[in-house]
Protein backbone atom coordinates (compact mmCIF):
# COMPACT_ATOMS: atom_id res chain seq x y z
CA UNK A 1 0.00 0.00 0.00
CA UNK A 2 1.03 3.53 -0.63
CA UNK A 3 1.63 5.94 2.26
CA UNK A 4 -1.42 8.01 1.27
CA UNK A 5 -3.60 4.93 1.84
CA UNK A 6 -2.88 5.30 5.56
CA UNK A 7 -4.33 8.78 5.94
CA UNK A 8 -6.14 9.56 9.19
CA UNK A 9 -9.31 8.28 7.56
CA UNK A 10 -8.93 6.24 4.33
CA UNK A 11 -12.48 7.25 3.36
CA UNK A 12 -11.26 10.81 2.81
CA UNK A 13 -8.71 9.88 0.16
CA UNK A 14 -9.01 10.12 -3.61
CA UNK A 15 -8.47 6.36 -3.73
CA UNK A 16 -11.66 5.83 -1.68
CA UNK A 17 -13.62 8.09 -4.04
CA UNK A 18 -12.44 6.00 -7.03
CA UNK A 19 -13.18 2.75 -5.16
CA UNK A 20 -16.67 3.98 -4.20
CA UNK A 21 -17.49 4.96 -7.80
CA UNK A 22 -16.33 1.52 -9.00
CA UNK A 23 -18.43 -0.18 -6.29
CA UNK A 24 -21.60 1.74 -7.12
CA UNK A 25 -21.03 1.18 -10.84
CA UNK A 26 -20.64 -2.55 -10.24
CA UNK A 27 -23.64 -2.78 -7.88
CA UNK A 28 -26.08 -0.05 -8.99
CA UNK A 29 -28.91 -1.37 -6.81
CA UNK A 30 -28.74 -1.50 -3.03
CA UNK A 31 -27.21 -4.79 -1.87
CA UNK A 32 -29.65 -4.96 1.02
CA UNK A 33 -33.12 -4.00 -0.24
CA UNK A 34 -32.45 -4.41 -3.98
CA UNK A 35 -35.07 -1.75 -4.72
CA UNK A 36 -33.32 1.61 -4.49
CA UNK A 37 -30.25 2.97 -6.23
CA UNK A 38 -27.04 2.47 -4.27
CA UNK A 39 -25.43 5.75 -3.28
CA UNK A 40 -23.05 4.82 -0.46
CA UNK A 41 -20.34 2.32 0.37
CA UNK A 42 -20.65 0.60 3.75
CA UNK A 43 -17.77 -1.20 5.46
CA UNK A 44 -19.04 -4.43 7.01
CA UNK A 45 -16.02 -4.43 9.34
CA UNK A 46 -15.31 -0.85 10.36
CA UNK A 47 -12.21 0.88 9.01
CA UNK A 48 -11.54 2.03 12.58
CA UNK A 49 -10.98 -1.61 13.57
CA UNK A 50 -9.45 -3.01 10.38
CA UNK A 51 -7.80 -0.34 8.21
CA UNK A 52 -6.35 -2.99 5.88
CA UNK A 53 -9.90 -3.85 4.78
CA UNK A 54 -10.75 -0.28 3.70
CA UNK A 55 -10.43 -1.13 0.00
CA UNK A 56 -11.37 -4.81 0.14
CA UNK A 57 -14.37 -5.41 -2.13
CA UNK A 58 -15.55 -8.26 0.13
CA UNK A 59 -15.74 -5.88 3.11
CA UNK A 60 -17.68 -3.09 1.39
CA UNK A 61 -21.33 -3.15 0.31
CA UNK A 62 -23.14 -0.71 -1.98
CA UNK A 63 -26.21 0.53 -0.12
CA UNK A 64 -28.94 3.13 -0.54
CA UNK A 65 -28.97 5.89 2.06
CA UNK A 66 -31.75 4.36 4.19
CA UNK A 67 -30.14 0.91 4.31
CA UNK A 68 -26.81 2.54 5.20
CA UNK A 69 -28.48 4.29 8.15
CA UNK A 70 -30.04 0.97 9.18
CA UNK A 71 -26.64 -0.76 8.92
CA UNK A 72 -25.18 1.68 11.44
CA UNK A 73 -28.08 1.07 13.83
CA UNK A 74 -27.63 -2.70 14.04
CA UNK A 75 -26.71 -5.83 12.12
CA UNK A 76 -28.36 -6.33 8.73
CA UNK A 77 -28.23 -9.02 6.06
CA UNK A 78 -27.17 -8.51 2.45
CA UNK A 79 -28.25 -10.04 -0.82
CA UNK A 80 -25.76 -12.60 -2.17
CA UNK A 81 -23.25 -11.37 -4.73
CA UNK A 82 -22.55 -13.19 -8.01
CA UNK A 83 -20.01 -15.99 -7.60
CA UNK A 84 -18.66 -15.88 -11.16
CA UNK A 85 -15.09 -14.50 -10.96
CA UNK A 86 -15.60 -12.70 -14.29
CA UNK A 87 -18.47 -10.76 -12.72
CA UNK A 88 -16.20 -9.49 -9.95
CA UNK A 89 -12.91 -8.21 -11.35
CA UNK A 90 -10.31 -7.19 -8.75
CA UNK A 91 -10.07 -3.51 -7.96
CA UNK A 92 -7.01 -1.99 -9.61
CA UNK A 93 -4.99 0.70 -7.91
C-alpha positions in Angstrom: 0.0 0.0 0.0 1.0 3.5 -0.6 1.6 5.9 2.3 -1.4 8.0 1.3 -3.6 4.9 1.8 -2.9 5.3 5.6 -4.3 8.8 5.9 -6.1 9.6 9.2 -9.3 8.3 7.6 -8.9 6.2 4.3 -12.5 7.3 3.4 -11.3 10.8 2.8 -8.7 9.9 0.2 -9.0 10.1 -3.6 -8.5 6.4 -3.7 -11.7 5.8 -1.7 -13.6 8.1 -4.0 -12.4 6.0 -7.0 -13.2 2.7 -5.2 -16.7 4.0 -4.2 -17.5 5.0 -7.8 -16.3 1.5 -9.0 -18.4 -0.2 -6.3 -21.6 1.7 -7.1 -21.0 1.2 -10.8 -20.6 -2.6 -10.2 -23.6 -2.8 -7.9 -26.1 0.0 -9.0 -28.9 -1.4 -6.8 -28.7 -1.5 -3.0 -27.2 -4.8 -1.9 -29.6 -5.0 1.0 -33.1 -4.0 -0.2 -32.4 -4.4 -4.0 -35.1 -1.8 -4.7 -33.3 1.6 -4.5 -30.3 3.0 -6.2 -27.0 2.5 -4.3 -25.4 5.8 -3.3 -23.1 4.8 -0.5 -20.3 2.3 0.4 -20.7 0.6 3.8 -17.8 -1.2 5.5 -19.0 -4.4 7.0 -16.0 -4.4 9.3 -15.3 -0.8 10.4 -12.2 0.9 9.0 -11.5 2.0 12.6 -11.0 -1.6 13.6 -9.4 -3.0 10.4 -7.8 -0.3 8.2 -6.3 -3.0 5.9 -9.9 -3.9 4.8 -10.7 -0.3 3.7 -10.4 -1.1 0.0 -11.4 -4.8 0.1 -14.4 -5.4 -2.1 -15.5 -8.3 0.1 -15.7 -5.9 3.1 -17.7 -3.1 1.4 -21.3 -3.2 0.3 -23.1 -0.7 -2.0 -26.2 0.5 -0.1 -28.9 3.1 -0.5 -29.0 5.9 2.1 -31.7 4.4 4.2 -30.1 0.9 4.3 -26.8 2.5 5.2 -28.5 4.3 8.1 -30.0 1.0 9.2 -26.6 -0.8 8.9 -25.2 1.7 11.4 -28.1 1.1 13.8 -27.6 -2.7 14.0 -26.7 -5.8 12.1 -28.4 -6.3 8.7 -28.2 -9.0 6.1 -27.2 -8.5 2.5 -28.3 -10.0 -0.8 -25.8 -12.6 -2.2 -23.3 -11.4 -4.7 -22.5 -13.2 -8.0 -20.0 -16.0 -7.6 -18.7 -15.9 -11.2 -15.1 -14.5 -11.0 -15.6 -12.7 -14.3 -18.5 -10.8 -12.7 -16.2 -9.5 -10.0 -12.9 -8.2 -11.3 -10.3 -7.2 -8.8 -10.1 -3.5 -8.0 -7.0 -2.0 -9.6 -5.0 0.7 -7.9 
